[in-house]
Amino acid sequence: MVDAAVRPKTTRPHADNADANLQFDVARVTDLLMGTWADTRREARELIKDSAFWRDDELGKDEHRERVLSQLHLLVENKAVHRAFPKSLGGEENNGGNIAGFEELVVADPSLQIKSGVQWGLFGSAILQLGTTEHHEKWLPGVMDLSIPGAFAMTEIGHGSDVAAVGTTATYDASTQEFVINTPFRGATKEYLGNAALHGVAATVFAQLITNGVNHGVHCFYVPLRGEDGVDLPGIGREDDGLKGGLNGIDNGRLSFDHIRIPRTNLLNKYGDVAADGTYSSAIDSPGRRFFTMLGTLVQGRVSLDGAASWASALGLKIAITYATQRRQFDGADGQEVVLMDYGKHQRRLLPRLATTYAQIFAHDEFLQKFDGVFSGRTDTPDDREDLETLAAALKPLSTWHALDTLQEAREACGGAGFMFENRLVGLRADLDIYVTFEGDNNVLLQLVGKRLLTDYAQQFTGKDAAALAKFAVGMTAGKLFHGAGLRQFGQSVVDLGQVSRSVENGLREEQQHLLLAERVQQMVADIAGRLRPAGKDKVLGAKLFNENQAELIEAARAHAELLQWEAFTDAVHRVEEADTKKVLTWLRDLFGLQLIEKHLAWHLINGRLSTQRAAAVSRYIDRLCARLRPYALDLVDAFGYEPEHVRAPIASGAERERQDEAREYYAALAASGEAPVLEKTLKKNAKR
Ligand SMILES: Cc1cc2nc3c(=O)[nH]c(=O)nc-3n(C[C@H](O)[C@H](O)[C@H](O)COP(=O)(O)OP(=O)(O)OC[C@H]3O[C@@H](n4cnc5c(N)ncnc54)[C@H](O)[C@@H]3O)c2cc1C
């Protein structure tokens, strides 16, 4: 274990110019980043300062699994897992706080975060959200105190993204009032389930509900796996997934069911029920809508992955940027070795990623507020639920991909030291790898967002007369008719692009950034909608055209998510009153916006959104912003609020600075002593004179 008590000194190299001497209020920015549930985050961070919660990198798979299980018990002992559960059962019904607290566990050990998520966020949530009072009273106390460790059994070998097509069946037998749970073929085996290989004694199993010869679609059932004696019940098949690419503290595995009989009342029946005589009933008539309503109640997994991935990126940058402000390589013009962070390329590698991380953390807090509003019932309309699901499908992909990209860049930015396990980056990178796949594969999720954008776009035209549609068809009014992407209104910001200021920087400030990002979404969606239009009601042609445009639709969804992040960052900057702090955060927000524009520069040029002169200026402006932000790089990562017990990377502990200082002192003393050997090249230079 590292010496966590070595606290890094935070010193800022103050240059002469005023921009380098602003009073950046680290504590204020920490509050801003911690967001709405700052108290819960601080509480969770305090708890995981205890080394009992830390990942022990030396452990093998089996020991790691047992350690993580024992950590879950520690969480229970510390009352850290009850926040989302009903007050009547000892919970707090605090949905936002619950997620915020769980997210923080990622810096202790991602396996701990995810195994907790399986137990309380998936298995427990399925009972809570899909079950009714009887189920809550019967099973939730055991879920909460971990006397019932459980698996969430949705995915099968044969179907992961397309969950509606799972093969497991739950066939009702009216003669015994039981459901028969069965795995009819190998591909219907439940796969990758946390808690399934070893620890789970029960599972919430998703299966096709069949009664009186009718398949009513996928429903969720509570299925005991083990008896009181700890032995698997007859008919339960259990396999271990073994070693994985990361998260090896979790016992993922497979489950199969050979005609397992469970009582009728084990159907989690909030959205669909079967009476004793086998009659099916549901308040939601459409099977499709019913299924998506059920899935929607389980959105919290995506919410927490978005937050955890964003904070993991923050930790990676805290490590890499701290190291980069201490590590020196190559002499500079003054004969002194240069600190890595002073290199333009190093700034370019780390600071835009820092800006994105800020944007994601701010966007996540808005997302969490939305989640809390829906799940507390304060703002729980079908539209709110749909917005929440779209937001989850938009933000989770970007933050989880960003985490992998950032951790890899941070690893490289730390050179060989970054590759040492003790410095955290490779372990985090490996553990977070699968975040892009579970809780919904990123591309599949973005496709959902794209479809929502198309639906919203189409709604702009409902009730419009033939003349309006004809105008749209020739592309005259598309931009003006499309006023929203479902979640934000940005149509009013459409201004004449011809009126941009002469100053290049002025022409790339807040309003123009917003315009460029928003118009890109609008234009892409309008273009795709136009290309899909010829299909009309022809399903075959529709599928063909959709497939031809799928990649671009996913790109449009990504652009939409980037816009949401930019808006959240901008809202956060507007909340800051202190002028100096606001200035630095505005540069950082500009850096976020401009890197997005730079990334899509070809699109902006092809579509005539930027002149070639302005396009050429974007990259130079980014370089200038990086240089301006350089003096605040350390402050900006310190604002994440991580303490040495969270960072636990020797390269970010101050040890590198001490080594560098020692070496410099050694050479200075040697030079002063007059005993330093003369350099050969100096001799040769002198001889030439
Ligand atoms: C470590 C781990 C833990 C997990 N824990 C659980 C758990 O506890 N419970 C549980 O139920 N599940 C769990 N899962 C399953 C996880 O949710 C699924 O792996 C995920 O949903 C993706 O499904 P899949 O693996 O079958 O991939 P697939 O659905 O086969 O997707 C493979 C690829 O195809 C692409 N693709 C799929 N459909 C389309 C399309 N329409 N258009 C374009 N591209 C497409 C995807 O983008 C993806 O890249 C876990 C998985 C892992 C690896």
The ligand as an SDF file (V2000), in Angstrom:
LIG
                    3D

 53 58  0  0  0  0  0  0  0  0999 V2000
  -18.7950   -8.1650  -16.7220 C   0  0  0  0  0  0  0  0  0  0  0  0
  -20.2240   -8.1530  -17.1410 C   0  0  0  0  0  0  0  0  0  0  0  0
  -21.2220   -8.0590  -16.1890 C   0  0  0  0  0  0  0  0  0  0  0  0
  -22.5630   -8.1040  -16.5530 C   0  0  0  0  0  0  0  0  0  0  0  0
  -23.5250   -8.1370  -15.5840 N   0  0  0  0  0  0  0  0  0  0  0  0
  -24.8040   -8.4190  -15.9350 C   0  0  0  0  0  0  0  0  0  0  0  0
  -25.7880   -8.6860  -14.9360 C   0  0  0  0  0  0  0  0  0  0  0  0
  -25.5110   -8.6630  -13.7270 O   0  0  0  0  0  0  0  0  0  0  0  0
  -27.0460   -8.9830  -15.3430 N   0  0  0  0  0  0  0  0  0  0  0  0
  -27.3910   -9.0230  -16.6640 C   0  0  0  0  0  0  0  0  0  0  0  0
  -28.5410   -9.3040  -16.9640 O   0  0  0  0  0  0  0  0  0  0  0  0
  -26.4800   -8.7620  -17.6230 N   0  0  0  0  0  0  0  0  0  0  0  0
  -25.1970   -8.4830  -17.3020 C   0  0  0  0  0  0  0  0  0  0  0  0
  -24.2530   -8.2560  -18.2740 N   0  0  0  0  0  0  0  0  0  0  0  0
  -24.6510   -8.3110  -19.6730 C   0  0  0  0  0  0  0  0  0  0  0  0
  -24.5610   -6.9910  -20.4230 C   0  0  0  0  0  0  0  0  0  0  0  0
  -25.5740   -6.1270  -20.0350 O   0  0  0  0  0  0  0  0  0  0  0  0
  -24.5700   -7.3260  -21.9150 C   0  0  0  0  0  0  0  0  0  0  0  0
  -23.2990   -7.8660  -22.2150 O   0  0  0  0  0  0  0  0  0  0  0  0
  -24.8630   -6.1420  -22.7900 C   0  0  0  0  0  0  0  0  0  0  0  0
  -26.2000   -5.7710  -22.6640 O   0  0  0  0  0  0  0  0  0  0  0  0
  -24.5510   -6.4210  -24.2670 C   0  0  0  0  0  0  0  0  0  0  0  0
  -25.1220   -7.6060  -24.6950 O   0  0  0  0  0  0  0  0  0  0  0  0
  -24.2340   -8.6830  -25.4780 P   0  0  0  0  0  0  0  0  0  0  0  0
  -23.0190   -8.9220  -24.6930 O   0  0  0  0  0  0  0  0  0  0  0  0
  -25.0990   -9.8370  -25.7840 O   0  0  0  0  0  0  0  0  0  0  0  0
  -23.8070   -7.9520  -26.8070 O   0  0  0  0  0  0  0  0  0  0  0  0
  -24.6030   -7.9230  -28.1950 P   0  0  0  0  0  0  0  0  0  0  0  0
  -25.9970   -7.4790  -27.9570 O   0  0  0  0  0  0  0  0  0  0  0  0
  -24.3910   -9.1940  -28.9170 O   0  0  0  0  0  0  0  0  0  0  0  0
  -23.8230   -6.7780  -28.9370 O   0  0  0  0  0  0  0  0  0  0  0  0
  -22.5500   -7.0130  -29.5700 C   0  0  0  0  0  0  0  0  0  0  0  0
  -22.2110   -5.8220  -30.4600 C   0  0  0  0  0  0  0  0  0  0  0  0
  -23.2020   -5.6980  -31.4590 O   0  0  0  0  0  0  0  0  0  0  0  0
  -23.6370   -4.3750  -31.5650 C   0  0  0  0  0  0  0  0  0  0  0  0
  -25.0800   -4.3310  -31.8670 N   0  0  0  0  0  0  0  0  0  0  0  0
  -26.0750   -5.0020  -31.2520 C   0  0  0  0  0  0  0  0  0  0  0  0
  -27.2600   -4.6740  -31.7740 N   0  0  0  0  0  0  0  0  0  0  0  0
  -27.0210   -3.7630  -32.7450 C   0  0  0  0  0  0  0  0  0  0  0  0
  -27.8430   -3.0140  -33.6450 C   0  0  0  0  0  0  0  0  0  0  0  0
  -29.1740   -3.1060  -33.6400 N   0  0  0  0  0  0  0  0  0  0  0  0
  -27.2400   -2.1600  -34.4810 N   0  0  0  0  0  0  0  0  0  0  0  0
  -25.8980   -2.0200  -34.5000 C   0  0  0  0  0  0  0  0  0  0  0  0
  -25.0810   -2.6880  -33.6670 N   0  0  0  0  0  0  0  0  0  0  0  0
  -25.6290   -3.5450  -32.8010 C   0  0  0  0  0  0  0  0  0  0  0  0
  -23.3790   -3.7420  -30.2060 C   0  0  0  0  0  0  0  0  0  0  0  0
  -23.1100   -2.3600  -30.3570 O   0  0  0  0  0  0  0  0  0  0  0  0
  -22.1620   -4.5040  -29.7020 C   0  0  0  0  0  0  0  0  0  0  0  0
  -20.9830   -3.8160  -30.0380 O   0  0  0  0  0  0  0  0  0  0  0  0
  -22.9080   -8.1750  -17.9260 C   0  0  0  0  0  0  0  0  0  0  0  0
  -21.9050   -8.2240  -18.8850 C   0  0  0  0  0  0  0  0  0  0  0  0
  -20.5890   -8.2440  -18.5180 C   0  0  0  0  0  0  0  0  0  0  0  0
  -19.5410   -8.4180  -19.5720 C   0  0  0  0  0  0  0  0  0  0  0  0
  1  2  1  0
  2  3  1  0
  2 52  2  0
  3  4  2  0
  4  5  1  0
  4 50  1  0
  5  6  2  0
  6  7  1  0
  6 13  1  0
  7  8  2  0
  7  9  1  0
  9 10  1  0
 10 11  2  0
 10 12  1  0
 12 13  2  0
 13 14  1  0
 14 15  1  0
 14 50  1  0
 15 16  1  0
 16 17  1  0
 16 18  1  0
 18 19  1  0
 18 20  1  0
 20 21  1  0
 20 22  1  0
 22 23  1  0
 23 24  1  0
 24 25  2  0
 24 26  1  0
 24 27  1  0
 27 28  1  0
 28 29  2  0
 28 30  1  0
 28 31  1  0
 31 32  1  0
 32 33  1  0
 33 34  1  0
 33 48  1  0
 34 35  1  0
 35 36  1  0
 35 46  1  0
 36 37  1  0
 36 45  1  0
 37 38  2  0
 38 39  1  0
 39 40  1  0
 39 45  2  0
 40 41  1  0
 40 42  2  0
 42 43  1  0
 43 44  2  0
 44 45  1  0
 46 47  1  0
 46 48  1  0
 48 49  1  0
 50 51  2  0
 51 52  1  0
 52 53  1  0
M  END
$$$$
